[in-house]
Amino acid sequence: MALDLELALSACDLADRLTLSAFRRPTLAVETKLDLSPVTEADKGAELAIRQLIARERPADAVLGEEMGTTGHGDRRWVVDPIDGTVQFVHGIPVWATLLALEVGGVVEVGVVSAPALGRRWWARRGHGAYAGDPGDVGERISVSRVADIAQASISCGCIGDFPFPERLVELALKVKHDRGFGDFWQHMLVAEGACDAALDPIDSFWDIAALQVIVEEAGGKFTDFAGQRRLDGGNAVSSNGLVHDQVIAALSGAGPGPS
């Protein structure tokens, strides 16, 4: 897995160069997909470049990508989101990243999140801790916070309009110390770093969260769907330091945050 992590980091180096060169470019080509979300030439170019590298270095591996679907089959599968946060990318906001994960036997073993416009990268491999630093850096080991009382917690959430029960989210926000809306990959990486205590995403696809799960868990946190199930296909996601997780899940279920 160490070699697989090296390959993932190299793939993100390649994607970073392509995406940064297109960021805020006036002539950037943007299309609208069937789900009405935007996709740019940079999304497609970065995913293609990652796929080509994996094909050379791991020709037997399967790949699942947001823009190009699934190729190959087998026990090992790379999961690619070439630009998580394409809306921000299109609008010149630097909060976007390339997400790359390796799933082996149904378990995500390696994850890299690279946000070159923020000058920040996070990575982990199962059983060896989570790290963060500048792209190309050796990085420093990261860990989640130790806040155990929801009333002292800082939380972040994705798009409020996408929540099927926004009143529960508002109720939760009124009970915590700080609520913010960092959104997408960044809020979960802030949980992994210990800067946030919990993060919520109401709508997610597998490629949006595969790389995030292993990083949060290796930092000592917890990553589930809104029902509290440890899965990546639930369509939504909650990450936390683990200590406030049950309180957040209870609030989302309508049962209230519960005791600390």
FIVEXKOL-828983 format. One record per residue (C-alpha): x, y, z. Coordinates in nm, 2 decimals. Example, Ala and Ser with C-alpha at 12.3 -4.5 7.8 and 13.67 -1.06 7.14 Angstrom:
2
ATOM | u | v | w
ATOM | 1.23 | -0.45 | 0.78 .
ATOM | 1.37 | -0.11 | 0.71 .
This chain:
260
ATOM | u | v | w
ATOM | 0.00 | 0.00 | 0.00 .
ATOM | 0.29 | 0.24 | 0.05 .
ATOM | 0.36 | 0.22 | -0.32 .
ATOM | 0.00 | 0.27 | -0.40 .
ATOM | 0.00 | 0.59 | -0.18 .
ATOM | 0.31 | 0.71 | -0.37 .
ATOM | 0.12 | 0.65 | -0.70 .
ATOM | -0.18 | 0.84 | -0.57 .
ATOM | 0.03 | 1.13 | -0.46 .
ATOM | 0.20 | 1.14 | -0.80 .
ATOM | -0.14 | 1.13 | -0.98 .
ATOM | -0.25 | 1.43 | -0.77 .
ATOM | 0.07 | 1.61 | -0.86 .
ATOM | -0.02 | 1.56 | -1.22 .
ATOM | -0.39 | 1.67 | -1.17 .
ATOM | -0.28 | 1.98 | -0.97 .
ATOM | -0.07 | 2.11 | -1.26 .
ATOM | -0.36 | 2.07 | -1.50 .
ATOM | -0.63 | 2.21 | -1.28 .
ATOM | -0.42 | 2.51 | -1.15 .
ATOM | -0.33 | 2.60 | -1.51 .
ATOM | -0.71 | 2.62 | -1.59 .
ATOM | -0.82 | 2.79 | -1.27 .
ATOM | -0.96 | 3.14 | -1.33 .
ATOM | -0.88 | 3.12 | -1.70 .
ATOM | -1.12 | 3.34 | -1.90 .
ATOM | -1.15 | 3.09 | -2.18 .
ATOM | -1.23 | 2.79 | -1.96 .
ATOM | -1.49 | 2.57 | -2.13 .
ATOM | -1.78 | 2.49 | -1.91 .
ATOM | -2.07 | 2.25 | -1.99 .
ATOM | -2.38 | 2.15 | -1.80 .
ATOM | -2.43 | 1.78 | -1.72 .
ATOM | -2.77 | 1.60 | -1.72 .
ATOM | -2.80 | 1.65 | -1.34 .
ATOM | -2.75 | 2.03 | -1.41 .
ATOM | -2.41 | 2.04 | -1.24 .
ATOM | -2.12 | 2.20 | -1.42 .
ATOM | -1.82 | 2.02 | -1.57 .
ATOM | -1.52 | 2.18 | -1.72 .
ATOM | -1.24 | 2.08 | -1.95 .
ATOM | -1.02 | 2.07 | -1.65 .
ATOM | -1.24 | 1.81 | -1.48 .
ATOM | -1.22 | 1.59 | -1.79 .
ATOM | -0.85 | 1.65 | -1.85 .
ATOM | -0.75 | 1.58 | -1.49 .
ATOM | -0.95 | 1.25 | -1.47 .
ATOM | -0.80 | 1.14 | -1.81 .
ATOM | -0.45 | 1.21 | -1.69 .
ATOM | -0.50 | 1.01 | -1.37 .
ATOM | -0.66 | 0.72 | -1.56 .
ATOM | -0.37 | 0.71 | -1.81 .
ATOM | -0.11 | 0.71 | -1.52 .
ATOM | -0.30 | 0.43 | -1.34 .
ATOM | -0.33 | 0.23 | -1.67 .
ATOM | 0.05 | 0.25 | -1.71 .
ATOM | 0.14 | 0.17 | -1.35 .
ATOM | -0.15 | -0.06 | -1.24 .
ATOM | -0.30 | -0.20 | -1.56 .
ATOM | -0.50 | -0.47 | -1.39 .
ATOM | -0.68 | -0.22 | -1.16 .
ATOM | -1.04 | -0.09 | -1.22 .
ATOM | -1.12 | 0.28 | -1.21 .
ATOM | -1.44 | 0.46 | -1.11 .
ATOM | -1.44 | 0.83 | -1.21 .
ATOM | -1.71 | 1.10 | -1.18 .
ATOM | -1.67 | 1.20 | -1.54 .
ATOM | -1.59 | 0.88 | -1.72 .
ATOM | -1.76 | 0.61 | -1.53 .
ATOM | -1.62 | 0.26 | -1.46 .
ATOM | -1.35 | 0.08 | -1.65 .
ATOM | -1.20 | -0.26 | -1.57 .
ATOM | -1.30 | -0.49 | -1.29 .
ATOM | -1.14 | -0.68 | -1.00 .
ATOM | -1.06 | -0.66 | -0.63 .
ATOM | -0.87 | -0.33 | -0.66 .
ATOM | -1.05 | -0.01 | -0.77 .
ATOM | -0.93 | 0.35 | -0.79 .
ATOM | -1.20 | 0.61 | -0.73 .
ATOM | -1.15 | 0.96 | -0.89 .
ATOM | -1.32 | 1.29 | -0.84 .
ATOM | -1.10 | 1.51 | -1.06 .
ATOM | -1.24 | 1.84 | -0.92 .
ATOM | -1.46 | 1.83 | -0.61 .
ATOM | -1.61 | 2.17 | -0.59 .
ATOM | -1.65 | 2.24 | -0.96 .
ATOM | -1.90 | 2.52 | -0.88 .
ATOM | -1.63 | 2.70 | -0.68 .
ATOM | -1.37 | 2.63 | -0.95 .
ATOM | -1.59 | 2.79 | -1.21 .
ATOM | -1.66 | 3.10 | -1.00 .
ATOM | -1.29 | 3.15 | -0.91 .
ATOM | -1.32 | 3.04 | -0.55 .
ATOM | -1.01 | 2.84 | -0.44 .
ATOM | -1.20 | 2.58 | -0.24 .
ATOM | -1.18 | 2.28 | -0.47 .
ATOM | -0.97 | 1.96 | -0.48 .
ATOM | -0.88 | 1.64 | -0.66 .
ATOM | -0.99 | 1.34 | -0.46 .
ATOM | -0.83 | 1.00 | -0.53 .
ATOM | -0.89 | 0.68 | -0.33 .
ATOM | -0.79 | 0.31 | -0.37 .
ATOM | -1.05 | 0.06 | -0.27 .
ATOM | -0.94 | -0.30 | -0.21 .
ATOM | -1.19 | -0.57 | -0.14 .
ATOM | -1.46 | -0.31 | -0.07 .
ATOM | -1.25 | -0.12 | 0.18 .
ATOM | -1.09 | 0.21 | 0.11 .
ATOM | -0.72 | 0.16 | 0.19 .
ATOM | -0.56 | 0.48 | 0.05 .
ATOM | -0.69 | 0.84 | 0.02 .
ATOM | -0.55 | 1.17 | -0.11 .
ATOM | -0.72 | 1.51 | -0.12 .
ATOM | -0.52 | 1.77 | -0.30 .
ATOM | -0.63 | 2.14 | -0.30 .
ATOM | -0.36 | 2.32 | -0.49 .
ATOM | -0.53 | 2.66 | -0.49 .
ATOM | -0.53 | 2.64 | -0.10 .
ATOM | -0.17 | 2.51 | -0.10 .
ATOM | -0.29 | 2.21 | 0.11 .
ATOM | -0.30 | 1.84 | 0.07 .
ATOM | -0.42 | 1.56 | 0.30 .
ATOM | -0.35 | 1.18 | 0.27 .
ATOM | -0.37 | 0.85 | 0.46 .
ATOM | -0.33 | 0.48 | 0.42 .
ATOM | -0.52 | 0.24 | 0.64 .
ATOM | -0.34 | 0.16 | 0.96 .
ATOM | -0.07 | 0.42 | 0.91 .
ATOM | -0.23 | 0.75 | 1.02 .
ATOM | -0.34 | 1.07 | 0.84 .
ATOM | -0.11 | 1.35 | 0.73 .
ATOM | -0.14 | 1.70 | 0.58 .
ATOM | 0.09 | 1.96 | 0.44 .
ATOM | 0.18 | 2.15 | 0.13 .
ATOM | 0.17 | 1.95 | -0.20 .
ATOM | 0.50 | 1.78 | -0.23 .
ATOM | 0.58 | 1.81 | 0.14 .
ATOM | 0.64 | 1.52 | 0.38 .
ATOM | 0.35 | 1.66 | 0.59 .
ATOM | 0.27 | 1.63 | 0.95 .
ATOM | 0.05 | 1.38 | 1.12 .
ATOM | -0.30 | 1.51 | 1.20 .
ATOM | -0.57 | 1.41 | 1.45 .
ATOM | -0.92 | 1.50 | 1.54 .
ATOM | -1.03 | 1.72 | 1.83 .
ATOM | -1.12 | 1.61 | 2.18 .
ATOM | -1.44 | 1.81 | 2.22 .
ATOM | -1.70 | 1.57 | 2.37 .
ATOM | -1.99 | 1.81 | 2.44 .
ATOM | -2.20 | 1.92 | 2.15 .
ATOM | -2.26 | 2.25 | 2.32 .
ATOM | -1.89 | 2.32 | 2.28 .
ATOM | -1.86 | 2.19 | 1.93 .
ATOM | -1.79 | 2.36 | 1.60 .
ATOM | -1.98 | 2.21 | 1.30 .
ATOM | -1.99 | 2.28 | 0.93 .
ATOM | -2.25 | 2.18 | 0.68 .
ATOM | -2.30 | 2.16 | 0.30 .
ATOM | -2.58 | 2.33 | 0.11 .
ATOM | -2.87 | 2.39 | 0.35 .
ATOM | -3.12 | 2.39 | 0.07 .
ATOM | -3.03 | 2.02 | 0.00 .
ATOM | -3.12 | 1.90 | 0.35 .
ATOM | -3.45 | 1.71 | 0.35 .
ATOM | -3.51 | 1.84 | 0.71 .
ATOM | -3.35 | 2.18 | 0.74 .
ATOM | -3.53 | 2.25 | 1.06 .
ATOM | -3.33 | 1.98 | 1.23 .
ATOM | -3.01 | 2.13 | 1.10 .
ATOM | -3.11 | 2.47 | 1.23 .
ATOM | -3.20 | 2.32 | 1.57 .
ATOM | -2.86 | 2.15 | 1.59 .
ATOM | -2.68 | 2.48 | 1.48 .
ATOM | -2.85 | 2.66 | 1.77 .
ATOM | -2.71 | 2.40 | 2.02 .
ATOM | -2.35 | 2.41 | 1.91 .
ATOM | -2.08 | 2.67 | 1.99 .
ATOM | -2.00 | 2.76 | 1.63 .
ATOM | -2.17 | 2.67 | 1.30 .
ATOM | -2.01 | 2.73 | 0.96 .
ATOM | -2.06 | 2.63 | 0.60 .
ATOM | -1.72 | 2.54 | 0.46 .
ATOM | -1.87 | 2.26 | 0.24 .
ATOM | -1.75 | 1.99 | 0.02 .
ATOM | -1.42 | 1.81 | 0.10 .
ATOM | -1.27 | 2.10 | 0.30 .
ATOM | -1.51 | 2.07 | 0.60 .
ATOM | -1.42 | 1.70 | 0.64 .
ATOM | -1.05 | 1.77 | 0.62 .
ATOM | -1.10 | 2.04 | 0.89 .
ATOM | -1.25 | 1.77 | 1.10 .
ATOM | -0.95 | 1.54 | 1.04 .
ATOM | -0.72 | 1.83 | 1.14 .
ATOM | -0.91 | 1.90 | 1.46 .
ATOM | -1.03 | 2.25 | 1.35 .
ATOM | -1.39 | 2.14 | 1.32 .
ATOM | -1.56 | 1.88 | 1.54 .
ATOM | -1.83 | 1.76 | 1.29 .
ATOM | -1.92 | 1.81 | 0.92 .
ATOM | -2.24 | 1.72 | 0.74 .
ATOM | -2.31 | 1.67 | 0.37 .
ATOM | -2.68 | 1.61 | 0.26 .
ATOM | -2.60 | 1.48 | -0.09 .
ATOM | -2.29 | 1.28 | -0.18 .
ATOM | -2.18 | 1.03 | -0.44 .
ATOM | -1.93 | 0.76 | -0.38 .
ATOM | -1.64 | 0.95 | -0.54 .
ATOM | -1.71 | 1.26 | -0.33 .
ATOM | -1.63 | 1.08 | 0.00 .
ATOM | -1.42 | 0.77 | -0.07 .
ATOM | -1.09 | 0.95 | -0.01 .
ATOM | -1.23 | 1.15 | 0.28 .
ATOM | -1.34 | 0.84 | 0.49 .
ATOM | -1.00 | 0.69 | 0.53 .
ATOM | -0.83 | 1.02 | 0.61 .
ATOM | -1.09 | 1.11 | 0.88 .
ATOM | -1.08 | 0.76 | 1.03 .
ATOM | -0.70 | 0.75 | 1.03 .
ATOM | -0.70 | 1.09 | 1.21 .
ATOM | -0.91 | 0.92 | 1.48 .
ATOM | -1.25 | 1.03 | 1.37 .
ATOM | -1.57 | 0.87 | 1.26 .
ATOM | -1.74 | 0.88 | 0.91 .
ATOM | -2.09 | 0.75 | 0.85 .
ATOM | -2.41 | 0.84 | 0.67 .
ATOM | -2.69 | 1.03 | 0.84 .
ATOM | -2.83 | 0.71 | 0.99 .
ATOM | -2.50 | 0.64 | 1.16 .
ATOM | -2.40 | 0.36 | 0.92 .
ATOM | -2.04 | 0.33 | 0.82 .
ATOM | -2.10 | 0.32 | 0.44 .
ATOM | -2.01 | 0.52 | 0.13 .
ATOM | -2.32 | 0.46 | -0.07 .
ATOM | -2.58 | 0.62 | 0.16 .
ATOM | -2.61 | 0.94 | -0.04 .
ATOM | -2.51 | 1.16 | 0.25 .
ATOM | -2.22 | 1.18 | 0.50 .
ATOM | -2.13 | 1.29 | 0.85 .
ATOM | -1.77 | 1.31 | 0.97 .
ATOM | -1.68 | 1.39 | 1.33 .
ATOM | -1.41 | 1.35 | 1.60 .
ATOM | -1.61 | 1.05 | 1.71 .
ATOM | -1.69 | 1.19 | 2.05 .
ATOM | -1.99 | 1.41 | 1.93 .
ATOM | -2.09 | 1.17 | 1.65 .
ATOM | -2.39 | 1.01 | 1.83 .
ATOM | -2.52 | 1.35 | 1.93 .
ATOM | -2.51 | 1.48 | 1.58 .
ATOM | -2.68 | 1.17 | 1.44 .
ATOM | -2.95 | 1.20 | 1.71 .
ATOM | -3.01 | 1.56 | 1.61 .
ATOM | -3.04 | 1.46 | 1.24 .
ATOM | -3.29 | 1.18 | 1.33 .
ATOM | -3.51 | 1.43 | 1.52 .
ATOM | -3.43 | 1.28 | 1.85 .
ATOM | -3.22 | 1.58 | 1.97 .
ATOM | -2.85 | 1.60 | 2.03 .
ATOM | -2.88 | 1.39 | 2.35 .
ATOM | -2.65 | 1.39 | 2.65 .
ATOM | -2.29 | 1.48 | 2.62 .
